[in-house]
Amino acid sequence: MRTIERGVSYYTTGKATLTVPFPEDKTCCQWCPFVRNEDSLKRHRCLLTGEYLPYPFTSRGNECPIVFDEEE
């Protein structure tokens, strides 16, 4: 495998499909396993999107990639 010596000329992208469990229809960021509380900064951050979450206890982030089945 080559090393990157003079910068990146292109990126190869891929997609991942994840199953994210939420307890009893509670679908706000608070219950997502991909949200971390940054104690030193007193804020929550999504590990999937990098978005800082102002209301993790009442809603989901604007960039949240999680899609729910209509049946649920």
DRENPA-3360 file (N, C-alpha, C; in nm, 2 decimals, always signed):
BEGIN
1 = MRTIERGV = +0.08/-0.12/+0.00/+0.00/+0.00/+0.00/+0.09/+0.12/+0.00 ~ +0.05/+0.22/-0.08/+0.13/+0.34/-0.09/+0.10/+0.43/+0.03 ~ +0.20/+0.52/+0.06/+0.18/+0.62/+0.16/+0.14/+0.75/+0.10 ~ +0.08/+0.83/+0.17/+0.04/+0.96/+0.12/+0.15/+1.06/+0.16 ~ +0.22/+1.10/+0.06/+0.33/+1.20/+0.08/+0.31/+1.34/+0.04 ~ +0.23/+1.36/-0.06/+0.20/+1.49/-0.12/+0.06/+1.53/-0.11 ~ -0.02/+1.48/-0.02/-0.16/+1.52/+0.00/-0.25/+1.41/-0.07 ~ -0.37/+1.43/-0.04/-0.47/+1.33/-0.09/-0.53/+1.39/-0.22;
9 = SYYTTGKA = -0.53/+1.30/-0.32/-0.58/+1.35/-0.45/-0.73/+1.31/-0.47 ~ -0.78/+1.21/-0.40/-0.92/+1.17/-0.40/-0.95/+1.09/-0.28 ~ -1.08/+1.07/-0.25/-1.13/+0.98/-0.14/-1.22/+0.88/-0.20 ~ -1.21/+0.76/-0.15/-1.30/+0.65/-0.18/-1.40/+0.65/-0.07 ~ -1.53/+0.66/-0.10/-1.63/+0.66/+0.00/-1.72/+0.53/+0.00 ~ -1.77/+0.50/+0.12/-1.86/+0.39/+0.14/-1.97/+0.42/+0.23 ~ -2.07/+0.34/+0.24/-2.18/+0.36/+0.33/-2.20/+0.24/+0.42 ~ -2.25/+0.27/+0.54/-2.27/+0.17/+0.64/-2.42/+0.18/+0.68;
17 = TLTVPFPE = -2.48/+0.06/+0.70/-2.61/+0.05/+0.76/-2.60/+0.00/+0.90 ~ -2.66/+0.08/+0.99/-2.65/+0.04/+1.13/-2.79/+0.02/+1.19 ~ -2.80/-0.07/+1.28/-2.93/-0.08/+1.36/-2.90/-0.01/+1.49 ~ -2.99/+0.08/+1.52/-2.97/+0.16/+1.65/-3.09/+0.14/+1.73 ~ -3.07/+0.08/+1.85/-3.19/+0.05/+1.94/-3.22/+0.17/+2.03 ~ -3.35/+0.20/+2.03/-3.40/+0.30/+2.12/-3.51/+0.24/+2.22 ~ -3.51/+0.27/+2.34/-3.60/+0.20/+2.44/-3.74/+0.26/+2.42 ~ -3.84/+0.18/+2.41/-3.98/+0.21/+2.41/-4.02/+0.34/+2.34;
25 = DKTCCQWC = -3.98/+0.35/+2.21/-4.02/+0.47/+2.13/-3.96/+0.60/+2.17 ~ -3.86/+0.59/+2.26/-3.79/+0.72/+2.30/-3.68/+0.74/+2.20 ~ -3.70/+0.82/+2.10/-3.61/+0.83/+1.98/-3.53/+0.96/+1.99 ~ -3.51/+1.02/+2.10/-3.43/+1.14/+2.11/-3.28/+1.10/+2.13 ~ -3.19/+1.20/+2.11/-3.05/+1.17/+2.11/-3.00/+1.11/+2.25 ~ -3.07/+1.15/+2.35/-3.03/+1.10/+2.48/-3.02/+0.95/+2.49 ~ -3.10/+0.88/+2.42/-3.09/+0.73/+2.42/-3.01/+0.67/+2.31 ~ -2.95/+0.75/+2.23/-2.87/+0.69/+2.12/-2.73/+0.65/+2.16;
33 = PFVRNEDS = -2.68/+0.53/+2.13/-2.55/+0.49/+2.17/-2.44/+0.57/+2.10 ~ -2.47/+0.64/+2.00/-2.37/+0.72/+1.93/-2.36/+0.87/+1.97 ~ -2.42/+0.90/+2.09/-2.41/+1.03/+2.14/-2.32/+1.03/+2.26 ~ -2.23/+1.13/+2.27/-2.14/+1.14/+2.38/-2.16/+1.27/+2.45 ~ -2.15/+1.27/+2.58/-2.15/+1.39/+2.66/-2.01/+1.43/+2.68 ~ -1.97/+1.55/+2.64/-1.84/+1.60/+2.66/-1.84/+1.68/+2.78 ~ -1.82/+1.62/+2.90/-1.83/+1.68/+3.03/-1.75/+1.81/+3.04 ~ -1.63/+1.81/+2.99/-1.54/+1.93/+3.01/-1.60/+2.05/+2.94;
41 = LKRHRCLL = -1.68/+2.02/+2.83/-1.74/+2.14/+2.75/-1.88/+2.15/+2.78 ~ -1.94/+2.07/+2.86/-2.08/+2.07/+2.90/-2.18/+2.07/+2.77 ~ -2.15/+1.98/+2.68/-2.24/+1.97/+2.56/-2.23/+1.82/+2.51 ~ -2.33/+1.79/+2.43/-2.35/+1.66/+2.37/-2.31/+1.66/+2.23 ~ -2.25/+1.55/+2.18/-2.21/+1.55/+2.04/-2.24/+1.41/+1.98 ~ -2.29/+1.41/+1.85/-2.31/+1.29/+1.78/-2.18/+1.24/+1.72 ~ -2.16/+1.11/+1.75/-2.03/+1.05/+1.69/-2.05/+1.01/+1.55 ~ -2.17/+1.00/+1.50/-2.19/+0.97/+1.35/-2.17/+1.09/+1.26;
49 = TGEYLPYP = -2.22/+1.21/+1.31/-2.22/+1.33/+1.22/-2.13/+1.43/+1.27 ~ -2.08/+1.43/+1.39/-2.00/+1.53/+1.45/-2.08/+1.66/+1.50 ~ -2.21/+1.65/+1.48/-2.30/+1.76/+1.52/-2.30/+1.78/+1.67 ~ -2.30/+1.90/+1.71/-2.32/+1.93/+1.86/-2.47/+1.94/+1.87 ~ -2.52/+1.89/+1.98/-2.67/+1.87/+2.00/-2.72/+1.96/+2.11 ~ -2.79/+2.07/+2.08/-2.84/+2.16/+2.18/-2.95/+2.10/+2.27 ~ -3.03/+2.01/+2.21/-3.15/+1.96/+2.29/-3.15/+1.80/+2.28 ~ -3.05/+1.73/+2.34/-3.04/+1.59/+2.33/-3.15/+1.52/+2.40;
57 = FTSRGNEC = -3.21/+1.58/+2.50/-3.31/+1.52/+2.58/-3.45/+1.53/+2.53 ~ -3.47/+1.61/+2.43/-3.61/+1.63/+2.37/-3.62/+1.61/+2.22 ~ -3.51/+1.60/+2.15/-3.52/+1.59/+2.00/-3.40/+1.51/+1.95 ~ -3.39/+1.50/+1.81/-3.28/+1.45/+1.75/-3.21/+1.56/+1.67 ~ -3.08/+1.54/+1.64/-3.01/+1.65/+1.57/-3.06/+1.67/+1.43 ~ -3.03/+1.78/+1.37/-3.07/+1.81/+1.23/-3.00/+1.73/+1.13 ~ -2.88/+1.68/+1.16/-2.81/+1.59/+1.07/-2.82/+1.44/+1.10 ~ -2.92/+1.41/+1.18/-2.93/+1.26/+1.22/-2.96/+1.18/+1.10;
65 = PIVFDEEE = -2.88/+1.07/+1.08/-2.90/+0.99/+0.96/-2.99/+0.87/+0.99 ~ -3.05/+0.86/+1.11/-3.13/+0.74/+1.14/-3.27/+0.76/+1.08 ~ -3.31/+0.66/+1.01/-3.45/+0.66/+0.95/-3.53/+0.55/+1.02 ~ -3.65/+0.58/+1.06/-3.73/+0.49/+1.13/-3.84/+0.43/+1.03 ~ -3.87/+0.30/+1.05/-3.98/+0.24/+0.97/-4.11/+0.31/+1.00 ~ -4.19/+0.32/+0.90/-4.32/+0.39/+0.92/-4.41/+0.31/+1.01 ~ -4.39/+0.18/+1.02/-4.47/+0.10/+1.10/-4.45/+0.12/+1.25 ~ -4.33/+0.17/+1.28/-4.30/+0.18/+1.42/-4.34/+0.31/+1.48;
% end
